Amino acid sequence: MSLPVRFLLLLPAIALLAIFAPTPALTHAAAPKAPPIIGIADQKPAFLADPAFLSLGVKHARVAVAWDALTSDWQVDELDRWMNAARTAGVEPLVTFDHSRLAGRVRLLPTPAQLQAKFRAFRARYPWVHEFSTWNEANFPGQAVGRRPELVARYYLALKRACKACRVLGADLLDLPSTPAWVRRFVKVAGQPRFWGFHNYVTANRLQTSRTKQLLAVTRGQIWLTETGGLVAKRNKSLISLPQGKTHAAKVTRFILRDIAGLSPRIARVYLYQWEGGMASDTWDSGFVGSDGQARPALGVLKQILAAPRPV
């Protein structure tokens, strides 16, 4: 039998195979969402040299810095110790600007040009730092900027102009009912940032996702949970009632890293606050280890999640 005749006889069989062969959509499940990058938020630099922290392999950490910190020697000393410890540990800092810590200046706000100048000075001192958030908890009514999203938007634009190679978050926001309206006013001035920070302590500790979903609905860029964590104990003046305890904190840690982080691929990072808690000066304690150095149940949860295989 000649080759052309054999080929013609095979055509019906080839057609049947094409019809009944499984399609890629049926044989291959959709690729799972990549888990977010995990970091630690803590003002104290000691954790950056703690062998227990270093053994986790976490390479991102967050610190809040007064916008005028470089004007006082004691704040420069604090900053140098934190930044040098991060660099030694190979940890990339996320720096969030905040109100002044100097006496009589807490509610004194810079102009966009003044904040830009301080930002450039900060970059000159720490040129290896490239990730920043414009303002810490900018929508908190107790902040001087709390009801001024347009000013924060101008701050954001000033920082973006000063460092085009940097990642700049629009702001770090609290999970308040007013957050969507605050964001809309910000966006009218600055447009949609590529990155937002979010502190969802209240809803996370109540095992709720509603406020995170609201922020996802009014933004377009990535959401970084720049401060979040399970509450062990609080001694601040807040009237908000939240469950607390070491077992509760472990449950919340799992909820944050699985349920909240799984809401959207846009939730790209989670900075858990804090590494060490339980000190007498702590008004909020969500530490993975106590002041006695003892690990808490939440650390076991964190280790388990970090050790889980990550999808390719």
Secondary structure as UniProt FT lines:
FT   HELIX           3..20
FT   HELIX           24..27
FT   STRAND          37..41
FT   HELIX           45..49
FT   HELIX           51..54
FT   TURN            55..57
FT   STRAND          60..66
FT   TURN            67..68
FT   HELIX           69..71
FT   HELIX           73..89
FT   STRAND          92..98
FT   TURN            103..104
FT   TURN            106..107
FT   HELIX           112..125
FT   TURN            127..128
FT   STRAND          131..133
FT   TURN            136..139
FT   TURN            141..142
FT   TURN            144..147
FT   HELIX           149..162
FT   TURN            164..165
FT   STRAND          167..169
FT   STRAND          172..174
FT   TURN            177..178
FT   HELIX           179..190
FT   STRAND          195..199
FT   HELIX           201..205
FT   TURN            206..207
FT   HELIX           210..218
FT   STRAND          222..228
FT   STRAND          233..234
FT   HELIX           246..254
FT   HELIX           255..260
FT   HELIX           261..263
FT   TURN            265..266
FT   STRAND          267..273
FT   TURN            280..281
FT   STRAND          284..285
FT   TURN            291..292
FT   HELIX           297..307
//
